[in-house]
Amino acid sequence: MRKTLGFIVVLCCLSSAWTQPFGIYQHGTVVRMQMADCMPVRHGFVANMGGGAQVLSAPDSCPEYTLVSDKVVYLIVGTSSNQLIPLADVIDFRIYKSEIAVRVDDAKREIKFNIKEMTLRGEWDLIQKHMVDQLSSPARLNASPTATDNTVAKQDR
């Protein structure tokens, strides 16, 4: 009886590991895309500490996306210019080592992106609200209170 129960437990653990071999996917929405400079490729500790000069070619432009999930907002950068993700579409992604692996439209392969920046969703929402408020009331920025006070004081004399 114990052997059978132990075998069932092991089988359940293996089946759950087999169905999700690459980790648990999260859902997120890509809300912004722009072209930016590609991030340098890291080749490990030995290459960084080697002291040899790196040969850099002409800077390429890579897509930079803002990926909004439930709790975190990621700013991710592709490694080449042909890594494209559809905007305003819910995508599946997972964090893989120090990268984000994105699966688009049930594709067979994942696309890996470098993480440039991470922000908590609450903080990002506050920043976006502040930017919208600033854009919606540009008249407050141009009119300074000291200039209006001086003109009123001159009119009173």
C-alpha positions in Angstrom: 0.0 0.0 0.0 2.8 2.4 0.9 4.7 1.6 -2.3 1.6 2.3 -4.4 0.9 5.6 -2.6 4.6 6.6 -3.0 4.5 5.7 -6.7 1.3 7.8 -7.2 2.9 10.8 -5.4 6.1 10.6 -7.5 4.0 10.2 -10.7 2.0 13.3 -9.9 5.1 15.3 -9.2 6.7 14.2 -12.5 3.5 14.8 -14.5 3.2 18.4 -13.2 6.9 19.0 -13.9 6.5 17.5 -17.4 3.5 19.7 -18.3 5.3 22.9 -17.3 9.0 22.3 -18.1 9.8 25.9 -18.7 8.2 27.5 -15.6 4.9 29.1 -15.0 3.8 31.7 -17.6 2.5 35.1 -16.5 0.1 37.2 -18.6 0.9 40.7 -19.7 0.0 43.4 -22.2 2.5 45.3 -24.4 1.4 48.9 -24.2 4.3 50.7 -25.9 7.0 50.1 -28.4 9.9 52.2 -29.6 13.2 51.6 -31.3 16.3 52.1 -29.0 19.9 51.1 -29.0 20.6 47.4 -28.5 21.9 46.3 -25.1 25.3 44.8 -25.1 25.5 41.0 -25.0 27.0 39.7 -21.8 29.4 36.8 -22.3 30.1 35.9 -18.7 32.6 36.7 -16.0 35.7 35.7 -17.8 34.9 37.8 -20.8 34.1 40.8 -18.6 37.3 40.5 -16.5 39.5 39.6 -19.5 40.6 43.2 -20.1 40.5 42.8 -23.9 39.0 45.6 -25.9 35.5 44.9 -27.2 35.0 45.4 -30.9 31.7 47.2 -31.4 30.0 47.5 -34.7 27.7 50.3 -35.8 24.9 50.6 -33.2 21.8 48.8 -34.3 18.2 49.7 -33.3 16.3 47.1 -31.3 12.7 47.2 -30.3 12.0 48.3 -26.7 8.7 47.3 -25.2 6.8 48.3 -22.1 5.2 45.1 -20.8 2.5 45.5 -18.1 1.6 42.6 -15.9 -0.6 42.4 -12.8 2.1 43.5 -10.3 5.2 44.6 -12.3 5.8 46.7 -15.4 8.9 45.6 -17.4 10.9 47.7 -19.9 12.4 45.0 -22.2 14.8 45.3 -25.1 15.2 42.8 -27.9 18.6 41.5 -29.0 18.0 42.1 -32.7 15.8 44.4 -34.8 13.6 41.6 -36.0 12.1 40.6 -32.5 8.6 42.0 -32.8 5.6 41.6 -30.5 2.1 42.7 -31.3 0.9 45.8 -29.3 -2.2 45.8 -27.1 -2.3 42.0 -27.1 -2.2 39.8 -24.1 1.0 37.7 -24.2 2.4 34.9 -22.1 5.9 35.4 -20.6 8.2 34.0 -18.0 11.3 35.2 -16.3 14.2 33.0 -17.4 17.5 33.7 -15.7 18.0 37.4 -16.2 15.8 37.6 -19.3 12.1 37.5 -20.1 11.0 34.7 -22.4 7.9 35.6 -24.4 5.6 33.2 -26.2 3.5 34.9 -28.9 0.4 33.3 -30.4 1.2 29.8 -29.2 4.5 29.8 -31.2 6.8 26.8 -30.9 9.7 28.9 -29.7 10.1 31.7 -27.2 11.6 35.0 -27.9 14.1 36.2 -25.2 14.4 39.9 -24.2 16.8 41.6 -21.9 15.2 43.4 -18.9 16.2 47.0 -18.9 14.0 48.3 -16.1 11.3 47.0 -13.7 8.7 49.1 -11.8 5.9 48.1 -9.5 2.6 48.4 -11.1 1.2 50.9 -8.5 4.1 53.2 -8.9 3.9 53.0 -12.7 0.2 53.9 -12.6 0.9 56.9 -10.4 3.6 58.1 -12.9 1.2 57.7 -15.8 -1.5 59.6 -14.0 0.9 62.4 -13.2 2.0 62.6 -16.9 -1.6 62.7 -18.1 -2.4 65.5 -15.6 0.6 67.5 -16.7 -0.3 67.1 -20.4 -4.0 68.0 -19.8 -3.2 71.3 -18.0 -0.2 73.0 -19.8 -1.6 76.5 -19.0 -0.6 76.1 -15.3 3.0 75.6 -16.4 3.2 78.8 -18.5 1.5 81.2 -16.0 3.6 81.9 -13.0 1.8 83.3 -9.9 4.5 86.1 -9.4 3.8 87.5 -12.9 0.1 87.8 -12.3 0.7 89.3 -8.8 2.9 92.0 -10.3 0.4 93.0 -13.0 -2.4 93.2 -10.4 -0.2 95.3 -8.1 0.7 97.7 -11.0 -3.0 98.1 -11.9 -3.9 99.0 -8.3 -1.4 101.9 -8.3 
